[in-house]
Amino acid sequence: MTSAAVPDYEEYPQYCYHLSPTITKWCPFRASDIPQLRWHPGFQGQDDTFFHLNHPIRWVRVVGVVVAIDSFQTRRVYTVDDSTGVCIECSVSIPQPADPNHTAHTAVKAESAAEPAADLYPDVDVGMVVDVKGNLKLFRDQKVIKIQKLQRIRSTNQEVQFWNKIRDFRSEVLSKPWVLDRKVLRRLEKENKTDADSKGRENKKRRHRREEDARSHATGGDRTRSRNAYGGSSLRKPYQPSKLRSVAAADDSQYDALGL
């Protein structure tokens, strides 16, 4: 029985990702590389962060030929082939007009009918070479690119330049794990703990206020709530006539009987 291979790199917490050389970059990829990106064990269920070694990847860039365009009511899908043996689907959402009678059921039904959608890139057609930039998403368990920018490649020289970028990115960044200095890691860990403690105190204060409000409502059966002159609220006991006013009321009743 063989055990799973232990990676020779360190998996960093999410609060370190802002220092990653990939997290905010348009990472140039071959289409065949994208299915190989994996999930971090702590990110199961999240479909927007993937990893090569311990490099977090969200934003990617591919260049290839458009081999198919599928139009639906809510989205348009461009299938891109970059000659690496794998095609990648790149989709763009179509803004929908506000319609109170529009439901999720009718949207799915309309999309299944393949009704034409508005064309955000009318100059792009099948057979054209395009440069796609977008963020990675999961759609039906497949990695797809949600398009942020799509433009035509008008010369072979531009395409060659992109392939050179892929080569340099792989050799300079992806070929080796991301390494953080231990001092930096300890500082980030301390800052994260401070932030977590601060949030914990705020949550405790809010929970305490909710409990106080709950107790006030629970014991407020013999009290009424009134507003003060500044718009705030206060609790006061309901009006209780004093003994003196009771006596005065009794004396007044005698005069009332005499018609005075």
N, C-alpha and C positions, 0 to 999 in steps of 0.2 A: 504494500500500500504506500503510495507516494503522497507527500504533503504538498500543499500549494506553495508555489514559489514566493519567497518574501521579497518585495521590491527593495532595490538598493537606493532608495531615496526617501525623504521624509515628507509625509502628508501634513501640510500646514492648515491651521484653522481658517475659517472664512474671514476673520478680522485681519488677516495678513494679506488678503488678495489684492488690496489696492497697491501693493508694492510689486506685484507680479509683472513681468515684462510682456505678458500676453493679454491680461484681463481687459484692457481698454484699447487694444490695438486691432486693426483689421488684419487678421492672420491669413496670409496667403496659403491656400491649400489646393491639392489635387482632389478631384471628386472622389477618388478611390481611398483617400485618407480619412474622409469624414466618417464613414461607417465604423472605422476603427477607434474613434474617440470613445472613451468610457465614462462611466459615472463614478464619482467619488463615493465611497461607502456611506458617508454622512449626508449625501445629497440624493438618496433614492427618493423618487417621487417628484423631483424638480426637473423640469425639462428645458432649462435654459443655461445650464452650466455643465460643460463636459471637460474631459481631461486627457491630455497627452503626457505621459509620465505624471508629474505633479503640477503641470502647467494648466491653470484654469482657462478654458476657451469659451468665449461667448460670441465674439464677432469674427466673421470669416469673410473671405473673398475668394471667388473662383472665376476663371475665364474659360469659356468654351462655346460651342456651337449650339444654338437653339434647335432642338430636333422635334419639339412638340409644344403646342400652346393649347391649354384647356381652359375654357371660360365657364364660370359659374356666376350665379347672382351675387355672391358675397366675396368671391376671390377669383384670381386668375393665376394659373400655374404655368411656369416656363420650365420645361425639362431641358437641362443643359448637359452636353456631352463634351468632355475635355480630352477624349482619346486615351483615357487611362483604364478603360474597361468598365467603368461605373458611371452611370448618369445620376445627376442630383436634381431633385425637384426644388424649384424656387418659386415661392408664392407671394402674392401681394394682395392685401385686403382691399375690398371695394367699399368706400363709404356708402352707407345706406341712409335714405331719407327717414326722418322721424315719422313713424306710423304707429299710432296706439293700437291698431288692429293687427299689427305684425307680430307674430309669435314665433317661438323657436321651431314649432312644428311646421309652420308654413315656410320658414326659411330653409329647413332641411328638404322639404318637398320641392321647393323652387330650385334648390341647388341640384337635386337629383335629376331634375328635368333639364339641366345644363342650359339654362337661359343665358343669353349673352350678357356679359358685364361691361361696364364702362372701361375703355382702354386707356390706362394711364401712360402707356408707352406705345403710342401709335406708330412710331418709326421702327419698332422692333418686330421682326417676323421670322418665321422658320428659315433656317439656313444662315442666319446672321451670327457673327461672333460677338459675344457680349461680355461685359465685366460686371459681375454681380457682387454687391456688398450687402450683408445682412447679418442677423443674429440667428443662431441655431435654435430649432424647436423640434419637439417630437410630434409627429402626426401619424396616428395609427401605427405606433411603435417604430416608425421610420424617422431618421433624422432628415429634416428639411431646412431650407434657408428661408427665413422671413425677410423679404426684400426691403432694404432701406434705400438703396440706390441701384439703378440699372442703366447702363449706357452701352452703346455700341463701340466695338473695337474696329477702327477703320483702316488699320494697317497691320501687316505681319510683324513689323518691328515692335509695335506695342505688345503683341502677344508674346514675342520672344523676351521682351523686358519683364513681363510678368512671370514667365517660367524661371528667369534668373532670380527673381525675388523669392520664389518658392524654394529654390536651391539654397540661397543665402539664409533664409529664415530657418530652414531645417538644420543647416550646419551650425549656425550661430546661436540658435535658441532651443529648438526642439530636440536636438541630438543629445542634450545633457539635462539633468534635472535642475530645477530651480532651487537655489540654495540661499537661505537667509542667515546673516550673521547672528550668532547666539545672543549678543547684546541687544540687537534690534528685536529679536524674538521675545526676549524677556521684557523689554520695554512695551511692546505691543500687548503682551499678556497682562502686564500690570495695568495698562490703560483700559483694556477690555474689562478687567475685573473691577476697576473703579467705575466705569460706565455701568456695569451690571449692578454694582452695589447702589449706585445712584438711582437707577431705574427701580431697584427693589424697594428703596426707601419711598420713592414716589408712589409705587403700587401699594405699599403698606399704608401710606397716608390716605390714599383714595379708599382703600378697603375700610380703614378706620372711620372715615367720614360716612361711608355707606352704612356701617354698623350703627353709628350714632343716629343717623336718620331713621334706620329701621327701629331702633329702640324708642325714639321719639314718637314714631307713629304707633308703636305697640302700646305705649303708656299714655297716649294722648286721648284716651276715651273721655277723661274728665277735664280736658283742656281744650281750648279753642285757639286757633292760629290767627293772629292779626298782623297787619303791616304797619310799620312805623313811618315816620315822616320822611325817611331817607329811602323808602322802597324796600327795606329789608323786612324780615319777618321775625316775630317773637311769639313766645308761648305765654299765655296768661290764663289764670283760672277763670271759669265762668263767674258772672256777677252773682255775689251772695249778699242779700240785704242784711245789714247789721241789726243788732237788737234795738239800737237807738231809732233807726228808721222804722222798725216794726212798731215801736211804741208810738212814734209820731203818727204812723198810719192809723193806729187804733184811735188816737185822739182826734185825728181828722175825721174819722167816721162818725164821731159824736156830733161834730158841727154839721156834717152833711145831713144828718138826720133832722136837724133843726132848719135846714134850708139856708144856712149861712155859708 
